[in-house]
Amino acid sequence: MVKLKKLHEFAVQEGIKQDPRDQEQIENQLEKRKEEFEDLEGVRKEEFDENKLENPFDDSKVLNKPDADVQKIAFGIDIETQDLLLLDKLNKNKENIDAVITHHPDGRALSNLYEVMKLQIDVLENAGVPISQAEAVVKGRVKEVMRGVHGGNLSRTPKAAELLDFPYMCLHTVADNHAHQFLKSYLENENPYTLKDLMDSLIELPEFAWSLEYGMGPTIFNGDEENRVGKIAYDMTGGTELNKDRLEKMAQSGINTIVAMHMSQSQVDEAGEQNINVVSAGHMPSDSLGINLLMDKAIQEFDLEVMELSGFKRVSRI
């Protein structure tokens, strides 16, 4: 067994190892937060989330019962009250689930989702977009997302978890970083020539093969199967998607194909205007890939048991 907060600390450190940014950038971010914390006073200091001083991923947090001992975990892409009620019923049938983890952020982690998006500056720079242009594109979208989540009912599911006595945590970008780096390395090694080759490479991975059963598999959103892949950019981490302005910058930097978890219609339309191929790898399988890579490490470290739930497909590579 392991304390939930210890499992969280482990996940954060593994997420840092897979981050598109370098270690110095992350350390500078945390140091700046510590300086800002020291300047706070009164209730703002009392209510400050001190986890932010050690954890650069504001969408990956323990939301309930950090000191709980956990061994069997239910992990879902999205956890809502109905999922918690299902798990409560399963526990009454002797399933012995110790904790629940959601991938997509909830509660305080959702309210701070916009903070994680800043790492996409480095993702864009790695794709060849000049840093000043990357910063301009990301910062505008950060403010939009912050305003978008601010009015949400952010305490709803965490409170349900509390009432049902479930330790509750979300692990978002710490897992997505794993998917980003794995797919980048995998497809560079596969070196697909056409979009069909690219999709064929993706469905060799078990998470993506599984997704075909539900019609959630890799799909060409823009382009044709015979189109050449060319230079690829990966849209797999960084909280949520940027606005469509980035696509012109990416085209100018020589990007020919984007491999994304998902992409909105307005972005697909803009990709068409910029003659950029778009392959949606699939949201649930892409998220499952990142979670599996992270959980394999956690299982080896702590001897955990992981139950799949709510869009998550468990695949072990141990």
Secondary structure, 3 states (H helix, E strand, C coil): CEEHHHHHHHHHHHHHHCCCCCHHHHHHHHHHHHHHHHCCCHHHHHCCCHHHHCCCCCCCEEEECCCCEECEEEEECCCCHHHHHHHHHHHHCCCCCCEEEECCCCHHHHHCHHHHHHHHHHHHHHCCCCHHHHHHHHHHHHHHHHHHHHCCCCCHHHHHHHHCCCCEEECCHHHHHHHHHHHHHHHHHHCCCEHHHHHHHHCCCHHHHHHHHHCCCCEEEECCCCCECCCEEEECCCCCCCCCHHHHHHHHCCCCEEEECCCCHHHHHHHHHCCCEEEECCHHHHHHHHHHHHHHHHHHHHCCEEEEECCCCCCCCC
